[in-house]
Amino acid sequence: MSEGFATQLPSTKGNGQIRLWLKSADYAKRLLLGEAGDPWVSAAHYLAYFSQAHALVKPDVAVLEVGDLYDSWAATHADWSESVNKRRRPATALRRLIEPEAPRQVLAEVVEAVLSHLRGQTPLVLALPSPRRWIRHANQLTGSDELELTGDDVEDGAMYIADLLRSVSTYAISGVLLEEPGAAADFNAEDLSHYQSIVNVVHHYRWGLALRLPDATAVAAADLASFDAVISNSAALTTAGSGLDAAVGCDVSAAFAAGVPCPALASGQFYFAEVPAGLRPESVLERLSALRGK
């Protein structure tokens, strides 16, 4: 049984080792592979990329962008979308995208290789689009853009994602990050009540569970009770008195990109920053050093 990242968060459950959580895949890919490079060709190819990418920024959390794996697979297996009936339920496209054995095998091999490389020194987290976000994306890949999603659709999507997570349950993964759409207009707080399939799987395997909210989006603390960490740039969640039991990831991505000072952390908080793909390496290192020095 693996140890969830909650034990390393700055909270009553953790020891505070996680201080800086980065989303840097686009930046690392541009530097190491070029704009059109694909690290997901094979487990060996990914590990060669990952070992260099991890050394570039030395984050407190190692992140595998699972959505990128499936985008890579879909781009070279166009036939998957041809089997999706245009009159089916919206979540069917997501099921067809993530159920094939071949990409699951690649994911399992990558997880195993990366864990061996990390040697337990850094927690490994799987980052996935939230159910609503991934359903929309899967349908866009099939050419269907106009969708009205219901709570049942979101719940179906959560079940399919939970099944995917079970496929790597034998590995010492530390947790899962669900990323909501970047725009608040594309987010529905009611969706959180339909994530129980994912919550159950994560808790069963004693992993940690984190949620990244859209920009400037506040959600009631009671609706976030299932999460060990909530990543947000909303003042309602990042200031004292939010009522959250979870650790708070202060999303300073905008300040990081602009090169302006970030606010100091309060008790129970850590920094989260998305590294822009086009940022110069010297600037990235300077800004990371500034965050680590706070």
PEVEN-V910074 format. One record per residue. PSI is psi in whole degrees, 0 to 359 (none if undefined). OMEGA is omega in whole degrees, 0 to 359 (NA if undefined). D_FIRST is the distance of its C-alpha to the first C-alpha in whole Angstrom. Layout:
# PEVEN-V910074
psi:PSI omega:OMEGA d_first:D_FIRST
psi:PSI omega:OMEGA d_first:D_FIRST
This chain:
# PEVEN-V910074
psi:131 omega:182 d_first:0
psi:164 omega:177 d_first:4
psi:123 omega:181 d_first:7
psi:155 omega:183 d_first:9
psi:350 omega:178 d_first:13
psi:332 omega:180 d_first:14
psi:350 omega:180 d_first:14
psi:6 omega:179 d_first:16
psi:159 omega:175 d_first:19
psi:72 omega:183 d_first:22
psi:180 omega:179 d_first:22
psi:337 omega:179 d_first:22
psi:341 omega:191 d_first:18
psi:176 omega:183 d_first:18
psi:1 omega:175 d_first:19
psi:13 omega:181 d_first:21
psi:332 omega:177 d_first:20
psi:110 omega:180 d_first:21
psi:333 omega:184 d_first:24
psi:112 omega:180 d_first:25
psi:123 omega:185 d_first:23
psi:147 omega:170 d_first:25
psi:100 omega:191 d_first:26
psi:15 omega:185 d_first:28
psi:316 omega:181 d_first:28
psi:320 omega:178 d_first:31
psi:311 omega:182 d_first:33
psi:320 omega:181 d_first:31
psi:318 omega:180 d_first:32
psi:317 omega:182 d_first:35
psi:319 omega:190 d_first:36
psi:329 omega:186 d_first:34
psi:347 omega:185 d_first:35
psi:167 omega:185 d_first:37
psi:321 omega:185 d_first:38
psi:4 omega:183 d_first:37
psi:150 omega:181 d_first:35
psi:107 omega:181 d_first:32
psi:349 omega:188 d_first:28
psi:18 omega:181 d_first:27
psi:320 omega:179 d_first:29
psi:167 omega:179 d_first:26
psi:320 omega:180 d_first:23
psi:318 omega:179 d_first:25
psi:318 omega:181 d_first:28
psi:318 omega:182 d_first:25
psi:320 omega:178 d_first:23
psi:319 omega:177 d_first:27
psi:313 omega:185 d_first:28
psi:317 omega:183 d_first:24
psi:323 omega:177 d_first:25
psi:318 omega:182 d_first:28
psi:319 omega:180 d_first:27
psi:322 omega:180 d_first:25
psi:335 omega:181 d_first:27
psi:318 omega:188 d_first:30
psi:346 omega:177 d_first:28
psi:61 omega:182 d_first:26
psi:164 omega:176 d_first:24
psi:348 omega:179 d_first:21
psi:128 omega:174 d_first:19
psi:130 omega:187 d_first:19
psi:131 omega:171 d_first:19
psi:122 omega:180 d_first:20
psi:91 omega:186 d_first:22
psi:326 omega:178 d_first:21
psi:324 omega:179 d_first:25
psi:322 omega:177 d_first:27
psi:313 omega:183 d_first:25
psi:331 omega:173 d_first:26
psi:319 omega:179 d_first:30
psi:314 omega:181 d_first:30
psi:317 omega:181 d_first:29
psi:325 omega:182 d_first:32
psi:335 omega:181 d_first:35
psi:4 omega:179 d_first:35
psi:65 omega:185 d_first:34
psi:340 omega:183 d_first:37
psi:341 omega:182 d_first:37
psi:322 omega:183 d_first:34
psi:338 omega:180 d_first:36
psi:338 omega:181 d_first:39
psi:359 omega:181 d_first:37
psi:115 omega:179 d_first:37
psi:127 omega:183 d_first:39
psi:346 omega:182 d_first:41
psi:12 omega:183 d_first:42
psi:176 omega:175 d_first:38
psi:148 omega:185 d_first:36
psi:323 omega:183 d_first:35
psi:348 omega:180 d_first:31
psi:323 omega:180 d_first:32
psi:320 omega:178 d_first:32
psi:317 omega:179 d_first:29
psi:314 omega:181 d_first:27
psi:329 omega:180 d_first:30
psi:317 omega:190 d_first:28
psi:0 omega:181 d_first:25
psi:338 omega:182 d_first:25
psi:147 omega:184 d_first:26
psi:326 omega:186 d_first:24
psi:307 omega:179 d_first:25
psi:331 omega:176 d_first:24
psi:323 omega:178 d_first:20
psi:319 omega:177 d_first:21
psi:316 omega:180 d_first:22
psi:314 omega:181 d_first:19
psi:317 omega:180 d_first:16
psi:321 omega:178 d_first:18
psi:314 omega:179 d_first:19
psi:314 omega:180 d_first:15
psi:316 omega:182 d_first:15
psi:317 omega:181 d_first:18
psi:319 omega:178 d_first:17
psi:320 omega:178 d_first:14
psi:322 omega:179 d_first:16
psi:320 omega:183 d_first:19
psi:331 omega:178 d_first:17
psi:36 omega:176 d_first:16
psi:5 omega:184 d_first:13
psi:339 omega:181 d_first:16
psi:133 omega:179 d_first:16
psi:140 omega:179 d_first:14
psi:125 omega:182 d_first:14
psi:138 omega:174 d_first:15
psi:120 omega:177 d_first:16
psi:127 omega:181 d_first:20
psi:149 omega:171 d_first:21
psi:149 omega:175 d_first:25
psi:161 omega:181 d_first:25
psi:310 omega:180 d_first:26
psi:315 omega:182 d_first:30
psi:317 omega:183 d_first:30
psi:325 omega:176 d_first:28
psi:313 omega:180 d_first:30
psi:317 omega:182 d_first:33
psi:316 omega:180 d_first:32
psi:321 omega:178 d_first:32
psi:324 omega:176 d_first:35
psi:325 omega:178 d_first:37
psi:336 omega:178 d_first:36
psi:359 omega:180 d_first:38
psi:10 omega:179 d_first:41
psi:110 omega:183 d_first:40
psi:326 omega:185 d_first:41
psi:107 omega:182 d_first:42
psi:139 omega:170 d_first:39
psi:108 omega:184 d_first:39
psi:138 omega:177 d_first:36
psi:172 omega:175 d_first:35
psi:325 omega:178 d_first:32
psi:322 omega:178 d_first:32
psi:316 omega:179 d_first:31
psi:319 omega:179 d_first:29
psi:320 omega:176 d_first:27
psi:315 omega:179 d_first:27
psi:319 omega:178 d_first:26
psi:321 omega:178 d_first:23
psi:318 omega:180 d_first:22
psi:321 omega:177 d_first:23
psi:320 omega:178 d_first:20
psi:320 omega:178 d_first:18
psi:320 omega:176 d_first:18
psi:317 omega:180 d_first:18
psi:324 omega:178 d_first:15
psi:331 omega:183 d_first:13
psi:344 omega:178 d_first:15
psi:23 omega:186 d_first:12
psi:344 omega:181 d_first:9
psi:356 omega:182 d_first:8
psi:157 omega:185 d_first:8
psi:56 omega:175 d_first:7
psi:146 omega:181 d_first:9
psi:342 omega:179 d_first:10
psi:188 omega:186 d_first:12
psi:139 omega:172 d_first:15
psi:122 omega:174 d_first:19
psi:127 omega:181 d_first:21
psi:117 omega:177 d_first:25
psi:166 omega:177 d_first:28
psi:149 omega:182 d_first:31
psi:329 omega:182 d_first:33
psi:132 omega:181 d_first:36
psi:329 omega:182 d_first:36
psi:338 omega:181 d_first:39
psi:5 omega:184 d_first:36
psi:142 omega:176 d_first:33
psi:113 omega:183 d_first:33
psi:335 omega:178 d_first:32
psi:339 omega:179 d_first:32
psi:327 omega:186 d_first:29
psi:331 omega:180 d_first:26
psi:351 omega:181 d_first:27
psi:12 omega:182 d_first:26
psi:11 omega:190 d_first:23
psi:326 omega:179 d_first:21
psi:318 omega:179 d_first:19
psi:315 omega:180 d_first:18
psi:316 omega:181 d_first:17
psi:315 omega:180 d_first:15
psi:313 omega:181 d_first:13
psi:315 omega:180 d_first:12
psi:325 omega:179 d_first:12
psi:319 omega:181 d_first:10
psi:6 omega:177 d_first:7
psi:35 omega:173 d_first:7
psi:169 omega:171 d_first:9
psi:158 omega:180 d_first:13
psi:123 omega:179 d_first:16
psi:154 omega:179 d_first:19
psi:130 omega:173 d_first:22
psi:119 omega:182 d_first:25
psi:160 omega:176 d_first:29
psi:167 omega:179 d_first:32
psi:138 omega:173 d_first:35
psi:40 omega:181 d_first:36
psi:121 omega:178 d_first:34
psi:140 omega:179 d_first:34
psi:143 omega:180 d_first:32
psi:139 omega:182 d_first:32
psi:323 omega:181 d_first:29
psi:330 omega:181 d_first:29
psi:352 omega:183 d_first:28
psi:15 omega:187 d_first:25
psi:338 omega:183 d_first:23
psi:352 omega:187 d_first:20
psi:140 omega:176 d_first:19
psi:333 omega:179 d_first:18
psi:141 omega:177 d_first:20
psi:124 omega:182 d_first:24
psi:125 omega:187 d_first:26
psi:156 omega:170 d_first:29
psi:14 omega:178 d_first:33
psi:128 omega:180 d_first:35
psi:331 omega:180 d_first:36
psi:336 omega:182 d_first:35
psi:339 omega:185 d_first:32
psi:1 omega:176 d_first:32
psi:161 omega:182 d_first:35
psi:146 omega:177 d_first:34
psi:15 omega:180 d_first:35
psi:337 omega:180 d_first:32
psi:3 omega:181 d_first:31
psi:136 omega:171 d_first:27
psi:337 omega:182 d_first:24
psi:157 omega:169 d_first:22
psi:149 omega:183 d_first:23
psi:122 omega:173 d_first:25
psi:110 omega:180 d_first:26
psi:109 omega:183 d_first:29
psi:102 omega:182 d_first:30
psi:26 omega:184 d_first:33
psi:318 omega:182 d_first:33
psi:315 omega:179 d_first:37
psi:321 omega:179 d_first:38
psi:315 omega:180 d_first:36
psi:322 omega:183 d_first:38
psi:345 omega:181 d_first:41
psi:26 omega:179 d_first:41
psi:157 omega:182 d_first:41
psi:144 omega:177 d_first:40
psi:150 omega:180 d_first:37
psi:152 omega:177 d_first:37
psi:152 omega:180 d_first:35
psi:145 omega:172 d_first:32
psi:176 omega:178 d_first:32
psi:137 omega:178 d_first:29
psi:15 omega:183 d_first:26
psi:156 omega:172 d_first:27
psi:165 omega:178 d_first:26
psi:142 omega:169 d_first:28
psi:130 omega:180 d_first:27
psi:134 omega:172 d_first:29
psi:123 omega:184 d_first:30
psi:119 omega:180 d_first:32
psi:139 omega:183 d_first:35
psi:325 omega:186 d_first:35
psi:3 omega:183 d_first:39
psi:141 omega:179 d_first:39
psi:140 omega:181 d_first:40
psi:322 omega:180 d_first:38
psi:321 omega:180 d_first:40
psi:320 omega:179 d_first:39
psi:312 omega:181 d_first:36
psi:320 omega:179 d_first:35
psi:316 omega:183 d_first:38
psi:325 omega:175 d_first:36
psi:320 omega:179 d_first:33
psi:321 omega:179 d_first:34
psi:319 omega:179 d_first:36
psi:318 omega:181 d_first:33
psi:336 omega:181 d_first:31
psi:352 omega:183 d_first:34
psi:none omega:NA d_first:34
